[in-house]
């Protein structure tokens, strides 16, 4: 008879096999009502799952992250249930959980309309209120094929036919709707109360542009209506902060069809971009990195040896020249190994830290590209550290400390750290992966950072630490990475002469603080709603006259500010001062400097901020001191 061990160590004995729901009920009626799923011996299961052996059990409720994921997955099924009820001829495909919500892809003879979205959401609420019990049936692959053939679900049949014949599958049923799914799901549809459908888009079947176009309905789901309303409010605020809209207002960049996924930087945008890049270059130089540049186009054989071609070829651009095949580099790492291999390296040369702001190209799907956030041409603040096993801990710890300090300069103080471990498709032996994962975990402990484990989410060549920034709307952005790699240096025959005169393969650390500079700039723009910290603002001050009589003094002040390193410009247009102030406020210029007759006479500036604060009149040199002090603080809160 099973003995169930709870998270607090309490043991409960049962005389017969017991379900997760029954264990919850034995603890209390409140927990039984709140139970969404269970975690048995570390595996998520339905509340109706039977436990027939001694096991550990955690009851999952909507207070748990796993509970929220189950809610969202179940709401995706609720969406498909509603669509099939309203439009019986629809074909269903897949409906996974995504960040903050879910989506489901459908095949339908006509486009869904915004009015359809309203009807579908109303039907979802009806199905929720009906409180349909959710059940699970275990079937063979052939049984599943026959089941969905009878329902006329051709896409489901195609999905199942690609699954190995000996694999056991599960079908979940609620009311008259059934779907192929691993689960788990909520016990009944009545537990799904806080959801909202958000948009409709196109999506190719299986993500392949050569396949038919499906219709994707997106939605969001939360544990309660209050949390949903807070999220929708943030979503509305995020729309206002969309970096693509800000780019137009601030004249930063544009993208056009002739170069999809590639950025045309305007002067204002390039100022911000360059400020970010120059700052990172100066910080890593302080930490012993040497900057290099490597070719854009490299023979395909190198990418095959490195493992990129076998794992990454769908995202690589290729070309032919001189009867040879080349690839446009998607990453810098194999090229940095080529620099390491020039000349004989000794253990005394290590650690060697090579950095490159190299232009990379990745063949992203056209539907996946999104302003600066997802592009085909990008630059990373990329670097690789070649070191010995003995140096590994110190190098990793020093990088982590540098990264956390840099984030503070950009105004990010909340960082979530995750250790992503070996994926199914990978290079190297299990022993190498054991060593690599343990080394990164120890480096995090050395720096005192708490971290979560993300099984199976590492790179194909090694485990990685991910650093996720939290912005002012509570959104998480994965930017920095630290990836440990024993495999690639070995595959590309890199070695150094050890102290005992033997040849040894160096440990290679792939690391980035910001990741893609383009994406990071998009994150910054949305985080600050375009009101960039002074050190990043493309124009830091505008000097404006009230009448033509002050024009000479305005030009004199503007030139002095430029001489002192302030990015200033003058506005001598024949417009009212109120109009000028409004216009430059919309452009998010941090300081608006007004000059009238009184200011000319006293040789001062009337200083206003973009938020509308009046700092009063001050001499030019005092204003320059104020600007320098603010720039020195960067994005740090006082």
N, C-alpha and C positions, 0 to 999 in steps of 0.2 A: 504494500500500500504506500502511496506517495507521501514523502515528507517535503513540504514546501518551505524554503528559506526565503524570508522577505529581506528587503534592503537594510533594515535595522538589525538584522541578525536573528529576529524572531523566527521560530520554526513552528509550522502548523502541520499536524498529522491528520490524514484523511483515511477512511476505511475503504475507499474505492477510488478509481480514477475520477478526476475532478476538473471542471472547466475553469478558465481564468475568471469568468463571471462569478462562479460559485465561490472561489477563493475571495474575491472582492466582497461578496455578500457576507461571508463569514467574518470579515473585518469590520464592516459597517454598511448600513443602508445608503449613506451618503456616497461612499466610495463606489458601491455597486452601481448607483445611478450615474456617476461621473465617468466610470471606466469606459475608455475608448478602445483600448487594446491591451496586450500584455507583452512583457519582454521575458521570455522563458530561456534561461541559460544564455542570455545575451541576444536571442533572436526575437524579432517582433512577430507576434501572432495575433489572431482574432480573439475576442473575448469568449467565443464559443469553442475555442480550441481546447482539446482534452489533454490534461497532463496525467500520464500513467506511470511516471517514474519520479524518483527524488530529483528535485530541481530548484534552482533559484528563480524567483519571480518578482518582477516589478510591475505594478499596475500603472498603465499609461493613461493619463487624463489630459484635458486641454491645457493644463498648466505646463506640460512637458513639450519640448521641441518636437519629439517624435509624434506626440498627439496632434500637434498642428499639421504635421505632414500627412498623417492619416486623414485628418479632416479635409485637407485640400485634395488628396487623391480621391476620397469618397465624393467630394463635390464635383470633381471632373466626371465621375460616373453619373451623378445627379444631372449634370448638364446634358450628357449623352442620352439619358433616360428621357429628359424633357424634349430634346430635339426629335427623338424617334417617335415620341407620343404625338407631337405636333405635325411632324413631316415624316410619315412612315416610309417614304421612298428613299430617305437619306441612307447613305452607307457610312458606317462608323469605322474609324481606323485606330488611332492611338490617342491617349489623353494623360500625359504625365504631369507630375508636380514640377513647378518651376519656382524661382525665388519669388516669394510673396503671393503665390497663387498657383494657377494651373492653366492648361489649355486643352482643347480637344479638336482634332482634325476630322472634317467631314467631306464627303463627296455628295454634291447635290446638283440637280439640273439647272438651278438658277442661283444667282448671288443672294446671300443673306443680306437683309436690309437692317438699318437701325431699328425700324419698327419690329422686325422679327426678334431682335435682341430683347426688346421689352417683353414681347409675348413669351419668349423662352424663359426669361427670368421669372415671370409670373407663374409659369407652369412648374418651374423648379420649386417655388415656394409651396405650391399645392402638393407636390410630391413629398416635400419635407413634412408638411402638416399631416399627410396621410400616415406617416411613421411606418413605412414599409420595413419589415424585418429583412436584414441582409443575410444571405446564406452562401455557403461555399461548397463546391462539388469538385472532387478530384477525378480527373479523366485522363485517358491516354491521348496521345497526339491524334490518332485516327478517330477516336470518339469526338474530339474537339472539332476536327475537320468536318465530320458529318453533322455535328450540332449546328455549326455556323453556316454550312451549306443549306440546311433546311430553313434557316432564318434568312437566307439570301444575302449574307454579309460576305461579299467576295473579297474585300480587303482583309478581313479577319482570317479568311481561309488562306490567303497568300502569306500572311504573317506566320500562321501555324505551320504551313508546309515547309518553311525555312528552319523550323526547329527540329533538332535530332529526333528520330523516330522513337528512341527509348526514353525520352524525357517525359516526366509526369507533369501535367498541367492542371490549373485550377480555373473554374468558372464561377464568378460571383453573380448572384441573382438578387434583384429587388423588384417586387411586383412582377410585371411582365417584361422587364428589361434584364438582359444577361450580357456579361462582358468577360472576355478572357483577361485574367489579371493574377499577379502573384499575391496581392493583398499586403497587409491586412486592411480591413475597412471598418468603419463604425458599425455598431450592432444594428442600428436602424436609422432610416433617413431623417427622423425627427431630431437627431443630434446636429444636423446641418442647418444652422439658422442665420449665420452672419456671412453672406456672400454677395458679390456684385459682379456682373459681366461687364467687361471694360472695353473691348474692341474686337473688330473682325479684321483679319488679314489673309493674304494668300500664303500657301505653303506647298512646296512640291512634295509629292509622295516619296517618302524615304529620303527627303532632302536632296534629291537628284533633279537638276534642272531639265534633264531629258525626260522626266516622268510627268504625268498629268498634274495639273494644279488643283489642290484641295482648298477648302476654306477652314481657316483656323479661328476658333472663338476663344478669346482669353477671358479669364476671370480671376478674382481674388477671393480668398476665404479666410476667416479669422475665428477666434474662439467665441467672441461675443460681438454684439452690435456696436458697443462703445469703441472697441479696438478697431473694428472695421471703419467706423466714422473717422477716427483719428488717421488711419491709413489713407482714406480717400481725401481727407483734407491735405495731407502731405503730398498726395499725388497731384492735387490741384496746384499746390505751391511748386512742385517739381516742374509742372508744365510752364509756369511763369519763368522758372529758372532755366529752361531748356537752353543749353549752350549754343544751339543752332540759331535760336532767336537772338540771344545776346550777341552772337557774332555779327549779325546784321546791324543791330543797334550801335555796337562799338566798332564796326568796320574792321573785323579781325581776320576773316578768311572766307573762302567759298569753295564749293565742290561743283564740278560740272560733268556732264555725260562723257565728254571726250577723255576724261581721266577718272573713271569711277573708283571711289575709295581712296583718292589721293587729294592732298590739300593744296590749294592755291593760297599761300599766306600773304596777307596784306601787311603794310608797314606796322600798323598797331599790333596785329597778332604776332608778328615776328619779334617785336620788342619783348612781349611776354615770354614767348617761346625761348628766345635767346637768354633772357634773365634766368629762367629755370635751368637751362643747360649750363650756363656759365657758373651758376651757383654750385651745381652738382660737381662740375669739373674742379672747382676750387676746393670743395670739401674732400673729394677723393684724393686730390693731389696731396693734401695735408696728411693723408693716411697711407702714403707710399705707393699709390697707383701710378702706372705709367700709361699715357694715352697712346694708342696706335690706330692705324687705319688699314683695312684690308679690302681686297677687290669685291666688287658687286657681283661679278659673274665668275663662277668657278666650275671646273670640269665635274660632270655628274659622278665620275668615279669616286671623288672625295666624299660626296654625300652618301654614296652607297657604303663606303668603308665606315663612315661615322655612324651609320644606322638611320640617318634622317630619311633617306629615300624609302626604306622599307616601312617606316612608321609615319611618314609625314608627306609622302609624294603627292597626295591629293591637293595639298595646299601650296605646292611649289610651282613657280613659273619656270619653264624650260625653253631652250632655243638651240639651234644648230649653227655651227660655223666651222669652216675648215674640216668638214666631215667628222666633227666631234660634237658630242652632246654636252651642253652646259646647263647649269641652273642658276637663277638669280637667287642670291643667298637669302634664306628666311631667318637665319640665325648666324651669330658670329663665332660660335664655339670651335668648329673645326678649323677655321682660319687662324684663330688664336693658338691652337695647338701647332700649326705650321710655324708660327713665330717661335714658339717654345723650342721646336726641334732644330732651329738654326744654330749650329755650334753645339759644343759639348757642354751640357749642364751639370753642375755639381750640386751636392746638397747645400753647399755654402751659398749658392745663388737663390735658394728658396727661403721664404716664400717669394714667388714672382707674381705680381698683381698687374694684369693687363686690362686696360679699359678702352672701350670704343663706343662712340656715339655713331654707330654705323647705321646706314639706311638699309632697312630690311623690307622684303616684299613677300606677302602671303596671299594666296589666291582665295580670299574669303568669298563665300556665296553672295551674290548680289543682294538677296533678301536679308542677309545678316548684317550688312553694313549700316552704320548709324553715326553720322557726323564724325566727330573726333573719337568716339568711343570704340568704333570697330572700323578699321581702315585696311587698305591693301598695302600701302606704303607707310612705314612707321620707323621711328628711331627709338631705341631703348638706351637707357643709361646702363649699358651692359658692361660687365667685367668678369674676368675669370682669374681665380687665384690658384696657382700651382704650388702645392706644398707637400710636406712629408706627413705621415700619420701622426707623428709627435707634435706637429704644428697645427693640426686640424682644429683642435678645441679652441685654441687661442684665436686663430683666424676667424672662425665662425662666431665666437663671442664678440670679438672686436667689431665685426661687421654689423651684428645685431645692435650693438650699442650705437654705432654711427647712424644706422637706419632710424632708430627711435628718436635720436636727436634731430635729424633732418626733418622728420615728420612734424616735430614741434615748431620748427621754423616756418613750416607751411600752414600752421594753425590746426593740425590734427593731433589731438591728445588722447583719443580713444582708439586703441588698436587691438584687434582680435588676432591671435596667433594660432595657426593650425599646422600640424605635422602630417603631410600627405605621404602615405606609405606605398609599397610596391603595387603597380597595376598588373593586370593579367598579362598584358602584352609588354614585355620588357627585355632588356639586355642584362647579361651577367648572371652569376650563380646565386643561389639562396644565401650562401655564406657571405658573399659580398654585400647583399642587401641587408642581412642582419647587422653587419658591421656599420654600414652606412646609416641605417635608421637609428641605431643606438648612439652613434656619434652626434647626430643632429639633436636628438632628444637631450643628450648630456649638455650640449652647448646652450640649449634653451634653459636648462636648469641652472647653469653657471651664471646666466644673466638675470635670474630670478623671475622669468616670465612664465605665466600660466599658459597652457596650450591644450588644444583638443587634438585628438588623433582622427585623421580622415583615411580610413583603409581604402587601398586601391586607387587613390587619386594622385599618386606620384607621377613624375615624368618617366618615359620609357627607359631612360638611362640612369635614374637614381631617385631617391626620395627627396622631398623638398619641404622647406618651411614656407608657409604663405603668411603674408602680413596683410590684414584686411582693415582698411581705414573706415571709421564711422563719420559720415558727414553731418551737417547741421539738421538734416531731415531724418536722421537715423538710418540712412542707407549705408550698406556695407560695400566697399570697393576693394577687390584684391589687387594690390599693386606690387609690393616688394616680394621677392623670392630669394631663397638660398637653397641651392640644389647641390647635393653631393654626388660626385660621379667618379667611380673607379673604372667604369667600362670604356668610355670613349677614349681616354688617353691610351689605354691598352690596345684598343682596336686600331688606333692611328699610330701605334708604335712610338709613343713618346716615352722617354726615360731620362733619368738622371743618374749620376754616379754617386752612390751612397758612401758613407764614411768608411765602410769596409771594402771599398772599390768594386762592389757589385752593382749591376744595373737594376734600378728599381723604377716602377711606374709611379709617377706622381699622383697624388690625390688632386682632383680638379673640383673647385667650387664655382658653380655658375651663380652669379648674384646680380640682382638689380634692386634698386631702392624705389624708384618711381614706376618701373616697367616701361610701357610705351609713353614717351613724352607727350604725344598727341592726346592719348586717353587721359593722362594725368592732368593736362591743361583743361580738358573738358570737365573733369571732376572738380578742379579748382573753380572754374567759372560758375558751375552750378552751386557749389558749396558757398561761395561768396555772392551769388546772384549778380555777378559781374562787378561787384564793388571790391576789386582786388586790394590786398594790402599794398601800401604805398610803394614798397620795393618792387612790386610786380606790375603796377599800373603802367600802361603804355604811355599815357600823358599824365604826369604827376601834378601839374599845375597849369592853369590858364590865366594869363594876365589880361584884364579887360579894361578898356577905357569907357568913360561915361560920355565924353564929347571929344571932338578932334583935338582940342587943346592939350589933352594928356597923352597924345600918341607918342611923342618923343620919349617921354619918361617910361611909358609901357615897354617900348622897344629896348630902352636901356636896361630896365629891370629884367626883361626876358633874356637878354644876352648874358647878364650877370648870373642869373640862375643856371643857364646852360653851362657857363664856364665853371660853376661850382658843382656840376654833375647832376643837376635837377633836370628831368625831362619836362621842359616847359615850352609853351607856345603862347603867342599873343593873339588876341581877337580884337581887331581894330575896325570891325564892320560897323556900318552906319545903322545899327539896330539899338533898340532900347536895352538898357542893362538887364532888366528883368527877363527879357527874351533870351539874352545870352546865357544868363545864369540857368534858366530852365533847360536850355538845349545841352549845356555841358554837364548838367546834373543827370540828364537822361543818358549821356555818354559815359557816365560813371567816372568823371574826372575827380580825384580826391580833394584837390584844393582849388577854389575859385578866388582869384585875387583881383579886387576891384580898385581902380585908380580914378579918383576925382580931383578937383582942384585942391582940396584940403590935403590929400595924400601927396600930390606933387609938391606942394609948399613945404610939407613936413618930411618929405622923402620917406614915406611909409607905404604900407600896403594894407588895405582892408581885407582881412582873411576870413573866408567862409569855407565850410566843409560841404561835401556833397550831401550830407545828412541835413544841412540847413543850419548848423551851429555857427554863430557869429563869434569869432575869436578876437574881434576888435582890430584896431590898427597896430601895426608893429613894423619896426625898421626891417629892411631887407636882410641884414645879417642875422637878426633875431629869428626871422622866418626860416632862414637856411639852417640855423641850429635846430629848430623844431623839426624840420624835415629830416635832417641827418639822424636825430635821435629816434625818430619813428622808423626810418629805414633800418637802423641797427637792430630794432626789436623784431623786424621781419613780421611773421604772422603770429608771434607769441603774445598771449594775453598778459597784460601787466599785472 
